[in-house]
Amino acid sequence: MIESPVRIVRRLPGTVQVLLLGTFINRLGTFILPFLALVLRREFGLTPRQVAAILSAYGAGTLLSILAGGILSDRLGRRRTLLVSLLGSGVLATTMAAAPSLPIFVAMLMGLGFLADLYRPAASALIGDLLPSAQRAVGFGALRMAVNLGFAGGLALGGVVADWSWRALFLGDGLTTLLFGLLVFLSIPEPPRERPASDQAPPSPVASPWRDVVFLQAVAVAFSFSLVFFSFVTVLPLTVTLAAGYPARTYGALMAVNGLLIAFLEVSVAQALGGCRRLRVAALGMLLAGLGFGIGGLILHWSWFLLSLLIWTAGEILVSPQQQAFIADWAPPNARGRYLSLFQASWSLAFAVNPLLSVPLHARLGDAAFWLLMVPISLPGALLLLRLDRVADQPHLLRGAKVA
């Protein structure tokens, strides 16, 4: 039976609920990233190659940010890392609203790319710290629910704001980020560190995520999924607005549907699938995501874009919380921040690589052929998830699993 996500979230610890509220507020003001390609093309008159280079540089900054965030989260603490990220990026984003020239804007954008994502490993590590193994998929789903519920409202509003003033995009994003930082300062304490039970440790634990072969395979899967997924930021807005001729608010409305579906279904689906093999669920989701994106360019009409979105959103719902729950269980507790940060860094690496490949390739191939490529790109990752289900997702190997 599918249970209400509100009832599920109410059963989570209070600190987790505060984290979810702050995340929702922050994402309600997510105006910059989804509309960055349009701002660079339309407001600054840059070429597709220049846009691709700037987006890739931004992605490289977020990659370094996430890796640094994992180290800071384990050494400095979850709370302090959250504060550095949120307060620093909030101030920088609001300042960018008054950037007087393109060089200054781009320089500040690179700094924002580093600061903005320092918080992500700390937030994910908090979920792993505060919830037992059986609830972690639900916890990560709830975090994504907060992200996407805010994302839905933010994108719908951002589409209108983008047609009015690009500077207002940055001001709104910065102010909501600062509000999240204030909430962390007032209401989220540093959690106690968890020690693994002696009977849960494997015979030869791997101290570093960089030498953990199983973990690196999971990272490779996350990279391949994200390489497909981030086309919704780099190419889909161009398909909807330039190829199909719709205004920016149409793209915003479509993305709002994605956010609403995640918000209302992901936690309940994760709860309902609690007894299923999580990496098998993730493999199915990866196939659905590839199929959904793959059909996206066959018909340039909003109704077809919506059908495509419904399919790849179903895949997203199945993939993300299950993968993260596995990583939180696999990682040693005292290195959970580093494991989750490297796992999340694969998403930023994919974001950096995606525009270098996708924007020129889309310009060369056209919409139908480009989007069809997403199907074969998704297949190897699904097969690797099935392999990890057999060889790694076993109770005696899960060093970070905590009995409820």
C-alpha positions as a Markdown table, in Angstrom:
| # | Residue | x | y | z |
|---|---|---|---|---|
| 1 | Met | 0.0 | 0.0 | 0.0 |
| 2 | Ile | 1.2 | 3.5 | -0.9 |
| 3 | Glu | 1.4 | 5.6 | 2.2 |
| 4 | Ser | 1.2 | 9.4 | 2.3 |
| 5 | Pro | 4.7 | 11.0 | 2.1 |
| 6 | Val | 3.6 | 13.5 | 4.8 |
| 7 | Arg | 2.9 | 10.8 | 7.3 |
| 8 | Ile | 6.2 | 9.1 | 6.5 |
| 9 | Val | 8.2 | 12.3 | 6.9 |
| 10 | Arg | 6.5 | 13.0 | 10.3 |
| 11 | Arg | 8.0 | 9.8 | 11.6 |
| 12 | Leu | 11.6 | 10.9 | 10.8 |
| 13 | Pro | 13.7 | 12.5 | 13.6 |
| 14 | Gly | 13.3 | 16.2 | 14.2 |
| 15 | Thr | 16.7 | 17.2 | 12.9 |
| 16 | Val | 16.0 | 15.5 | 9.6 |
| 17 | Gln | 12.7 | 17.3 | 9.4 |
| 18 | Val | 14.5 | 20.7 | 9.9 |
| 19 | Leu | 17.0 | 19.7 | 7.2 |
| 20 | Leu | 14.2 | 18.9 | 4.8 |
| 21 | Leu | 12.5 | 22.3 | 5.5 |
| 22 | Gly | 15.7 | 24.2 | 4.9 |
| 23 | Thr | 16.3 | 22.3 | 1.7 |
| 24 | Phe | 12.8 | 23.1 | 0.5 |
| 25 | Ile | 13.3 | 26.8 | 1.1 |
| 26 | Asn | 16.6 | 26.8 | -0.6 |
| 27 | Arg | 15.3 | 24.9 | -3.7 |
| 28 | Leu | 12.3 | 27.1 | -3.9 |
| 29 | Gly | 14.8 | 29.8 | -5.0 |
| 30 | Thr | 16.6 | 27.5 | -7.5 |
| 31 | Phe | 16.7 | 30.0 | -10.3 |
| 32 | Ile | 20.3 | 30.0 | -11.5 |
| 33 | Leu | 21.3 | 26.6 | -12.8 |
| 34 | Pro | 18.2 | 25.6 | -14.8 |
| 35 | Phe | 18.2 | 28.9 | -16.7 |
| 36 | Leu | 22.0 | 29.5 | -16.9 |
| 37 | Ala | 22.3 | 28.3 | -20.5 |
| 38 | Leu | 19.4 | 30.6 | -21.5 |
| 39 | Val | 20.9 | 33.6 | -19.6 |
| 40 | Leu | 24.3 | 33.1 | -21.3 |
| 41 | Arg | 22.8 | 32.7 | -24.7 |
| 42 | Arg | 20.1 | 35.3 | -24.6 |
| 43 | Glu | 21.4 | 38.0 | -22.2 |
| 44 | Phe | 25.1 | 37.8 | -22.9 |
| 45 | Gly | 24.9 | 36.7 | -26.6 |
| 46 | Leu | 27.4 | 33.8 | -26.3 |
| 47 | Thr | 27.8 | 31.1 | -28.9 |
| 48 | Pro | 26.9 | 27.5 | -28.1 |
| 49 | Arg | 30.6 | 26.6 | -27.7 |
| 50 | Gln | 31.1 | 29.5 | -25.3 |
| 51 | Val | 28.1 | 28.4 | -23.3 |
| 52 | Ala | 29.3 | 24.8 | -23.2 |
| 53 | Ala | 32.7 | 25.9 | -21.9 |
| 54 | Ile | 31.3 | 28.1 | -19.1 |
| 55 | Leu | 28.8 | 25.3 | -18.1 |
| 56 | Ser | 31.7 | 22.8 | -18.0 |
| 57 | Ala | 33.8 | 25.2 | -15.9 |
| 58 | Tyr | 30.9 | 25.6 | -13.5 |
| 59 | Gly | 30.5 | 21.8 | -13.3 |
| 60 | Ala | 34.3 | 21.5 | -12.6 |
| 61 | Gly | 33.9 | 23.9 | -9.7 |
| 62 | Thr | 31.0 | 21.8 | -8.3 |
| 63 | Leu | 33.1 | 18.7 | -8.7 |
| 64 | Leu | 35.9 | 20.1 | -6.6 |
| 65 | Ser | 33.3 | 21.5 | -4.2 |
| 66 | Ile | 31.7 | 18.1 | -3.5 |
| 67 | Leu | 35.0 | 16.4 | -3.0 |
| 68 | Ala | 36.1 | 19.1 | -0.6 |
| 69 | Gly | 32.7 | 19.0 | 1.1 |
| 70 | Gly | 33.1 | 15.3 | 1.9 |
| 71 | Ile | 36.5 | 15.8 | 3.5 |
| 72 | Leu | 35.2 | 18.9 | 5.5 |
| 73 | Ser | 32.1 | 16.9 | 6.5 |
| 74 | Asp | 34.2 | 14.1 | 8.1 |
| 75 | Arg | 36.8 | 16.4 | 9.6 |
| 76 | Leu | 35.2 | 19.7 | 10.3 |
| 77 | Gly | 31.7 | 18.4 | 10.9 |
| 78 | Arg | 28.3 | 18.3 | 9.1 |
| 79 | Arg | 27.0 | 21.5 | 10.7 |
| 80 | Arg | 30.0 | 23.7 | 10.0 |
| 81 | Thr | 30.3 | 22.5 | 6.4 |
| 82 | Leu | 26.6 | 23.3 | 5.9 |
| 83 | Leu | 27.1 | 26.8 | 7.2 |
| 84 | Val | 30.2 | 27.6 | 5.1 |
| 85 | Ser | 28.5 | 26.5 | 2.0 |
| 86 | Leu | 25.1 | 28.1 | 2.5 |
| 87 | Leu | 26.2 | 31.4 | 3.9 |
| 88 | Gly | 29.1 | 31.8 | 1.4 |
| 89 | Ser | 27.2 | 30.9 | -1.7 |
| 90 | Gly | 24.2 | 32.9 | -0.6 |
| 91 | Val | 26.2 | 36.1 | -0.3 |
| 92 | Leu | 28.0 | 35.4 | -3.6 |
| 93 | Ala | 24.7 | 34.7 | -5.5 |
| 94 | Thr | 23.1 | 38.0 | -4.3 |
| 95 | Thr | 26.2 | 39.9 | -5.3 |
| 96 | Met | 26.2 | 38.4 | -8.8 |
| 97 | Ala | 22.8 | 40.1 | -9.4 |
| 98 | Ala | 24.8 | 43.4 | -9.6 |
| 99 | Ala | 27.7 | 42.1 | -11.7 |
| 100 | Pro | 28.7 | 44.9 | -14.1 |
| 101 | Ser | 30.3 | 42.9 | -16.8 |
| 102 | Leu | 30.6 | 39.4 | -18.3 |
| 103 | Pro | 34.2 | 38.7 | -17.1 |
| 104 | Ile | 33.2 | 39.6 | -13.5 |
| 105 | Phe | 30.0 | 37.6 | -13.8 |
| 106 | Val | 31.9 | 34.5 | -15.0 |
| 107 | Ala | 34.6 | 34.8 | -12.3 |
| 108 | Met | 31.9 | 35.0 | -9.6 |
| 109 | Leu | 30.0 | 32.1 | -11.3 |
| 110 | Met | 33.1 | 29.9 | -10.9 |
| 111 | Gly | 33.3 | 30.8 | -7.2 |
| 112 | Leu | 29.6 | 30.0 | -6.8 |
| 113 | Gly | 30.2 | 26.6 | -8.4 |
| 114 | Phe | 32.7 | 25.8 | -5.7 |
| 115 | Leu | 30.8 | 27.1 | -2.6 |
| 116 | Ala | 27.3 | 26.1 | -3.6 |
| 117 | Asp | 27.8 | 22.3 | -3.4 |
| 118 | Leu | 29.9 | 22.0 | -0.4 |
| 119 | Tyr | 26.7 | 21.4 | 1.6 |
| 120 | Arg | 25.6 | 18.3 | -0.4 |
| 121 | Pro | 27.8 | 15.6 | 1.2 |
| 122 | Ala | 27.2 | 17.0 | 4.6 |
| 123 | Ala | 23.4 | 16.9 | 4.1 |
| 124 | Ser | 23.6 | 13.4 | 2.8 |
| 125 | Ala | 25.9 | 12.3 | 5.6 |
| 126 | Leu | 23.4 | 13.7 | 8.1 |
| 127 | Ile | 20.7 | 11.4 | 6.6 |
| 128 | Gly | 23.1 | 8.4 | 7.0 |
| 129 | Asp | 24.1 | 9.4 | 10.5 |
| 130 | Leu | 20.6 | 9.9 | 11.9 |
| 131 | Leu | 18.7 | 7.1 | 10.2 |
| 132 | Pro | 19.1 | 3.3 | 10.5 |
| 133 | Ser | 19.8 | 1.2 | 7.4 |
| 134 | Ala | 16.2 | 0.2 | 6.8 |
| 135 | Gln | 15.1 | 3.9 | 6.7 |
| 136 | Arg | 17.9 | 5.4 | 4.6 |
| 137 | Ala | 16.3 | 5.0 | 1.2 |
| 138 | Val | 13.2 | 6.7 | 2.6 |
| 139 | Gly | 15.4 | 9.4 | 4.1 |
| 140 | Phe | 17.2 | 10.1 | 0.9 |
| 141 | Gly | 13.9 | 10.0 | -0.9 |
| 142 | Ala | 12.6 | 12.6 | 1.6 |
| 143 | Leu | 15.6 | 14.8 | 1.0 |
| 144 | Arg | 15.0 | 14.6 | -2.8 |
| 145 | Met | 11.3 | 15.3 | -2.1 |
| 146 | Ala | 12.2 | 18.5 | -0.4 |
| 147 | Val | 14.6 | 19.4 | -3.3 |
| 148 | Asn | 12.0 | 18.6 | -6.0 |
| 149 | Leu | 9.0 | 20.2 | -4.3 |
| 150 | Gly | 11.0 | 23.4 | -4.0 |
| 151 | Phe | 12.4 | 22.8 | -7.5 |
| 152 | Ala | 8.9 | 22.5 | -9.0 |
| 153 | Gly | 7.8 | 25.9 | -7.5 |
| 154 | Gly | 11.1 | 27.5 | -8.2 |
| 155 | Leu | 11.3 | 26.4 | -11.9 |
| 156 | Ala | 7.7 | 27.6 | -12.6 |
| 157 | Leu | 8.5 | 30.9 | -11.0 |
| 158 | Gly | 11.9 | 31.1 | -12.5 |
| 159 | Gly | 10.5 | 30.7 | -16.0 |
| 160 | Val | 8.5 | 33.9 | -15.5 |
| 161 | Val | 11.4 | 35.7 | -13.8 |
| 162 | Ala | 13.8 | 34.7 | -16.6 |
| 163 | Asp | 11.6 | 36.4 | -19.1 |
| 164 | Trp | 11.6 | 39.5 | -16.9 |
| 165 | Ser | 15.1 | 40.0 | -15.4 |
| 166 | Trp | 18.1 | 37.7 | -15.2 |
| 167 | Arg | 19.4 | 39.7 | -12.2 |
| 168 | Ala | 16.3 | 38.8 | -10.2 |
| 169 | Leu | 17.1 | 35.1 | -10.8 |
| 170 | Phe | 20.4 | 35.5 | -8.9 |
| 171 | Leu | 19.0 | 37.7 | -6.1 |
| 172 | Gly | 16.2 | 35.3 | -5.4 |
| 173 | Asp | 18.5 | 32.3 | -5.4 |
| 174 | Gly | 20.9 | 34.0 | -3.0 |
| 175 | Leu | 18.3 | 35.1 | -0.5 |
| 176 | Thr | 16.7 | 31.7 | -0.1 |
| 177 | Thr | 20.2 | 30.1 | 0.3 |
| 178 | Leu | 21.0 | 32.5 | 3.1 |
| 179 | Leu | 17.6 | 31.7 | 4.8 |
| 180 | Phe | 18.6 | 28.0 | 4.7 |
| 181 | Gly | 21.9 | 28.9 | 6.3 |
| 182 | Leu | 20.2 | 30.7 | 9.1 |
| 183 | Leu | 17.9 | 27.7 | 9.8 |
| 184 | Val | 21.0 | 25.5 | 10.0 |
| 185 | Phe | 22.7 | 27.9 | 12.4 |
| 186 | Leu | 19.6 | 28.0 | 14.7 |
| 187 | Ser | 18.3 | 24.5 | 14.6 |
| 188 | Ile | 20.7 | 21.8 | 13.4 |
| 189 | Pro | 23.3 | 20.5 | 15.9 |
| 190 | Glu | 26.3 | 18.4 | 15.0 |
| 191 | Pro | 25.2 | 14.7 | 15.2 |
| 192 | Pro | 27.1 | 12.1 | 17.3 |
| 193 | Arg | 29.4 | 9.9 | 15.3 |
| 194 | Glu | 28.3 | 6.3 | 14.7 |
| 195 | Arg | 30.6 | 3.3 | 15.3 |
| 196 | Pro | 30.0 | 0.2 | 13.2 |
| 197 | Ala | 29.0 | -3.0 | 15.1 |
| 198 | Ser | 31.9 | -5.5 | 15.2 |
| 199 | Asp | 29.8 | -8.2 | 13.6 |
| 200 | Gln | 29.0 | -6.0 | 10.6 |
| 201 | Ala | 32.6 | -5.2 | 9.6 |
| 202 | Pro | 34.1 | -7.2 | 6.7 |
| 203 | Pro | 37.4 | -9.1 | 7.2 |
| 204 | Ser | 39.5 | -6.5 | 5.4 |
| 205 | Pro | 37.8 | -3.1 | 5.4 |
| 206 | Val | 38.8 | -0.6 | 2.7 |
| 207 | Ala | 39.9 | 2.7 | 4.4 |
| 208 | Ser | 39.8 | 4.9 | 1.3 |
| 209 | Pro | 36.9 | 5.2 | -1.3 |
| 210 | Trp | 39.6 | 5.6 | -4.0 |
| 211 | Arg | 40.8 | 2.0 | -3.4 |
| 212 | Asp | 37.3 | 0.5 | -2.9 |
| 213 | Val | 36.6 | -1.4 | -6.1 |
| 214 | Val | 32.9 | -2.1 | -5.4 |
| 215 | Phe | 32.4 | 1.6 | -4.5 |
| 216 | Leu | 34.2 | 2.8 | -7.7 |
| 217 | Gln | 31.9 | 0.6 | -9.8 |
| 218 | Ala | 28.9 | 2.3 | -8.1 |
| 219 | Val | 30.4 | 5.6 | -8.9 |
| 220 | Ala | 30.8 | 4.6 | -12.6 |
| 221 | Val | 27.1 | 3.8 | -12.7 |
| 222 | Ala | 26.2 | 7.1 | -11.1 |
| 223 | Phe | 28.3 | 8.9 | -13.7 |
| 224 | Ser | 26.7 | 7.1 | -16.6 |
| 225 | Phe | 23.2 | 7.8 | -15.2 |
| 226 | Ser | 24.0 | 11.5 | -14.6 |
| 227 | Leu | 25.6 | 11.9 | -18.1 |
| 228 | Val | 22.2 | 11.1 | -19.5 |
| 229 | Phe | 20.2 | 12.9 | -16.8 |
| 230 | Phe | 21.9 | 16.3 | -17.0 |
| 231 | Ser | 20.8 | 16.7 | -20.6 |
| 232 | Phe | 17.6 | 18.1 | -19.0 |
| 233 | Val | 19.7 | 21.1 | -18.1 |
| 234 | Thr | 22.0 | 21.5 | -21.1 |
| 235 | Val | 20.0 | 20.3 | -24.1 |
| 236 | Leu | 16.3 | 20.0 | -23.2 |
| 237 | Pro | 15.8 | 23.7 | -22.7 |
| 238 | Leu | 17.3 | 24.3 | -26.2 |
| 239 | Thr | 15.0 | 21.6 | -27.6 |
| 240 | Val | 11.9 | 23.0 | -26.0 |
| 241 | Thr | 12.6 | 26.7 | -26.7 |
| 242 | Leu | 14.8 | 26.9 | -29.8 |
| 243 | Ala | 13.8 | 23.8 | -31.8 |
| 244 | Ala | 10.1 | 23.6 | -30.8 |
| 245 | Gly | 9.6 | 27.3 | -30.4 |
| 246 | Tyr | 8.1 | 27.4 | -26.9 |
| 247 | Pro | 8.8 | 30.2 | -24.4 |
| 248 | Ala | 11.0 | 29.6 | -21.4 |
| 249 | Arg | 8.0 | 29.2 | -19.1 |
| 250 | Thr | 7.0 | 26.1 | -21.0 |
| 251 | Tyr | 10.3 | 24.4 | -20.1 |
| 252 | Gly | 9.9 | 25.7 | -16.6 |
| 253 | Ala | 6.4 | 24.2 | -16.4 |
| 254 | Leu | 7.6 | 20.8 | -17.7 |
| 255 | Met | 10.4 | 20.7 | -15.1 |
| 256 | Ala | 7.9 | 21.7 | -12.4 |
| 257 | Val | 5.9 | 18.5 | -13.3 |
| 258 | Asn | 9.1 | 16.5 | -12.7 |
| 259 | Gly | 9.6 | 18.2 | -9.3 |
| 260 | Leu | 6.0 | 17.6 | -8.3 |
| 261 | Leu | 6.1 | 13.9 | -9.2 |
| 262 | Ile | 9.3 | 13.4 | -7.2 |
| 263 | Ala | 7.9 | 15.3 | -4.3 |
| 264 | Phe | 4.6 | 13.4 | -4.1 |
| 265 | Leu | 5.7 | 9.9 | -5.1 |
| 266 | Glu | 9.4 | 9.2 | -4.3 |
| 267 | Val | 9.2 | 8.8 | -0.6 |
| 268 | Ser | 6.0 | 6.7 | -0.8 |
| 269 | Val | 7.6 | 4.5 | -3.5 |
| 270 | Ala | 10.8 | 4.0 | -1.5 |
| 271 | Gln | 8.7 | 3.0 | 1.5 |
| 272 | Ala | 6.6 | 0.6 | -0.5 |
| 273 | Leu | 9.7 | -1.0 | -2.1 |
| 274 | Gly | 11.5 | -1.4 | 1.2 |
| 275 | Gly | 11.4 | -5.2 | 0.9 |
| 276 | Cys | 12.8 | -5.3 | -2.6 |
| 277 | Arg | 16.4 | -5.7 | -3.8 |
| 278 | Arg | 17.4 | -2.0 | -4.0 |
| 279 | Leu | 20.0 | -2.3 | -6.8 |
| 280 | Arg | 17.6 | -4.3 | -8.9 |
| 281 | Val | 15.1 | -1.5 | -8.5 |
| 282 | Ala | 17.8 | 1.0 | -9.5 |
| 283 | Ala | 18.7 | -1.0 | -12.6 |
| 284 | Leu | 15.1 | -0.9 | -13.7 |
| 285 | Gly | 15.0 | 2.8 | -13.1 |
| 286 | Met | 18.1 | 3.4 | -15.2 |
| 287 | Leu | 16.5 | 1.6 | -18.2 |
| 288 | Leu | 13.3 | 3.7 | -17.8 |
| 289 | Ala | 15.4 | 6.9 | -17.7 |
| 290 | Gly | 17.3 | 6.0 | -20.9 |
| 291 | Leu | 14.0 | 5.2 | -22.6 |
| 292 | Gly | 12.3 | 8.4 | -21.4 |
| 293 | Phe | 15.1 | 10.6 | -22.6 |
| 294 | Gly | 15.6 | 8.6 | -25.7 |
| 295 | Ile | 12.1 | 9.3 | -27.1 |
| 296 | Gly | 12.2 | 13.0 | -26.2 |
| 297 | Gly | 13.2 | 14.4 | -29.6 |
| 298 | Leu | 11.0 | 12.3 | -31.8 |
| 299 | Ile | 8.1 | 14.7 | -31.8 |
| 300 | Leu | 8.6 | 18.4 | -31.0 |
| 301 | His | 5.4 | 19.0 | -29.1 |
| 302 | Trp | 4.7 | 19.8 | -25.5 |
| 303 | Ser | 2.6 | 16.7 | -25.0 |
| 304 | Trp | 5.3 | 14.5 | -26.3 |
| 305 | Phe | 7.9 | 16.3 | -24.1 |
| 306 | Leu | 5.5 | 15.6 | -21.2 |
| 307 | Leu | 5.3 | 11.8 | -22.0 |
| 308 | Ser | 9.0 | 11.6 | -22.2 |
| 309 | Leu | 9.4 | 13.4 | -18.9 |
| 310 | Leu | 6.9 | 11.1 | -17.2 |
| 311 | Ile | 9.0 | 8.0 | -18.2 |
| 312 | Trp | 12.4 | 9.4 | -17.2 |
| 313 | Thr | 11.0 | 10.8 | -14.0 |
| 314 | Ala | 9.8 | 7.2 | -13.1 |
| 315 | Gly | 13.3 | 6.1 | -13.7 |
| 316 | Glu | 14.7 | 8.8 | -11.5 |
| 317 | Ile | 12.4 | 7.9 | -8.7 |
| 318 | Leu | 13.6 | 4.3 | -8.8 |
| 319 | Val | 17.4 | 5.0 | -9.2 |
| 320 | Ser | 18.4 | 7.8 | -6.8 |
| 321 | Pro | 17.3 | 6.9 | -3.3 |
| 322 | Gln | 18.2 | 3.2 | -3.7 |
| 323 | Gln | 21.8 | 4.0 | -4.9 |
| 324 | Gln | 22.4 | 6.4 | -2.1 |
| 325 | Ala | 21.1 | 4.0 | 0.5 |
| 326 | Phe | 23.5 | 1.4 | -0.7 |
| 327 | Ile | 26.4 | 3.7 | -0.6 |
| 328 | Ala | 25.5 | 4.9 | 3.0 |
| 329 | Asp | 25.4 | 1.3 | 4.1 |
| 330 | Trp | 28.6 | 0.3 | 2.2 |
| 331 | Ala | 30.7 | 3.1 | 3.6 |
| 332 | Pro | 32.5 | 2.9 | 6.9 |
| 333 | Pro | 30.7 | 5.3 | 9.3 |
| 334 | Asn | 33.8 | 7.5 | 9.9 |
| 335 | Ala | 34.3 | 7.9 | 6.2 |
| 336 | Arg | 30.7 | 8.3 | 5.1 |
| 337 | Gly | 31.1 | 11.9 | 4.1 |
| 338 | Arg | 34.0 | 11.1 | 1.8 |
| 339 | Tyr | 32.2 | 8.2 | 0.2 |
| 340 | Leu | 29.0 | 10.1 | -0.4 |
| 341 | Ser | 31.0 | 13.1 | -1.6 |
| 342 | Leu | 32.9 | 11.0 | -4.2 |
| 343 | Phe | 29.6 | 9.4 | -5.2 |
| 344 | Gln | 28.0 | 12.8 | -5.6 |
| 345 | Ala | 31.1 | 14.1 | -7.4 |
| 346 | Ser | 30.4 | 11.7 | -10.2 |
| 347 | Trp | 27.2 | 13.8 | -10.8 |
| 348 | Ser | 29.2 | 17.0 | -11.1 |
| 349 | Leu | 31.8 | 15.3 | -13.3 |
| 350 | Ala | 28.9 | 14.3 | -15.6 |
| 351 | Phe | 27.6 | 17.8 | -15.5 |
| 352 | Ala | 31.0 | 19.1 | -16.5 |
| 353 | Val | 31.4 | 16.5 | -19.3 |
| 354 | Asn | 27.8 | 16.6 | -20.6 |
| 355 | Pro | 27.8 | 20.1 | -22.2 |
| 356 | Leu | 31.2 | 19.4 | -23.9 |
| 357 | Leu | 29.6 | 16.4 | -25.5 |
| 358 | Ser | 25.9 | 17.1 | -25.7 |
| 359 | Val | 25.7 | 20.7 | -26.9 |
| 360 | Pro | 28.0 | 20.3 | -30.0 |
| 361 | Leu | 26.6 | 16.8 | -30.7 |
| 362 | His | 23.0 | 18.1 | -30.5 |
| 363 | Ala | 23.9 | 20.9 | -32.9 |
| 364 | Arg | 25.4 | 18.4 | -35.3 |
| 365 | Leu | 22.9 | 15.5 | -35.1 |
| 366 | Gly | 19.6 | 17.3 | -34.4 |
| 367 | Asp | 17.0 | 16.5 | -31.8 |
| 368 | Ala | 15.8 | 13.0 | -32.8 |
| 369 | Ala | 19.1 | 11.4 | -33.3 |
| 370 | Phe | 20.7 | 13.1 | -30.3 |
| 371 | Trp | 18.0 | 12.0 | -27.8 |
| 372 | Leu | 18.0 | 8.4 | -29.2 |
| 373 | Leu | 21.6 | 8.0 | -28.1 |
| 374 | Met | 20.4 | 8.1 | -24.5 |
| 375 | Val | 19.1 | 4.6 | -24.7 |
| 376 | Pro | 22.4 | 2.7 | -25.4 |
| 377 | Ile | 24.3 | 4.9 | -22.9 |
| 378 | Ser | 22.0 | 3.7 | -20.1 |
| 379 | Leu | 22.3 | 0.0 | -20.7 |
| 380 | Pro | 25.8 | -0.8 | -19.3 |
| 381 | Gly | 25.0 | 1.0 | -16.0 |
| 382 | Ala | 21.9 | -1.1 | -15.5 |
| 383 | Leu | 23.9 | -4.3 | -16.1 |
| 384 | Leu | 26.5 | -3.2 | -13.6 |
| 385 | Leu | 23.9 | -2.5 | -11.0 |
| 386 | Leu | 22.6 | -6.1 | -11.3 |
| 387 | Arg | 26.1 | -7.4 | -10.9 |
| 388 | Leu | 26.7 | -5.3 | -7.7 |
| 389 | Asp | 23.4 | -6.6 | -6.4 |
| 390 | Arg | 24.8 | -10.2 | -6.6 |
| 391 | Val | 28.3 | -9.6 | -5.3 |
| 392 | Ala | 28.2 | -6.6 | -2.9 |
| 393 | Asp | 24.8 | -5.8 | -1.5 |
| 394 | Gln | 25.0 | -8.5 | 1.3 |
| 395 | Pro | 24.5 | -7.8 | 5.0 |
| 396 | His | 27.9 | -9.0 | 6.2 |
| 397 | Leu | 29.7 | -6.7 | 3.8 |
| 398 | Leu | 27.8 | -3.5 | 4.7 |
| 399 | Arg | 30.1 | -1.7 | 7.1 |
| 400 | Gly | 27.9 | 1.3 | 7.6 |
| 401 | Ala | 24.6 | -0.5 | 8.2 |
| 402 | Lys | 23.1 | 0.3 | 11.5 |
| 403 | Val | 20.4 | -1.9 | 13.0 |
| 404 | Ala | 17.2 | -0.1 | 13.8 |
